[in-house]
Amino acid sequence: MSTTPNLASVVESPTVRKIIYTVFVVAVVLVGATQVAYAAVELAQPDLLTQALAVLGYLGVPVGGLALANTPSRQVHGADHQ
């Protein structure tokens, strides 16, 4: 009996996964762009921005794991891929 959790069964809905991925990417781009803006004008970034970057980095692991668990490791025969 395997004790490894099946991440594909954690979030089964493709629509919900798409929303999770979209929100994560938008948050990373906005927070990252904000950090670049502070660095470009040589201002010290606020503590909240540093914390947001740390949290997004931490959340990247489970979001990436969820994506990996729902990506086929080989081509599915008979499926119509575009």
HELIX and SHEET records of a PDB file:
HELIX    1   1 LEU A    7  SER A    9  5                                   3    
HELIX    2   2 PRO A   14  ALA A   40  1                                  27    
HELIX    3   3 ASP A   47  ALA A   69  1                                  23    
END                                                                             
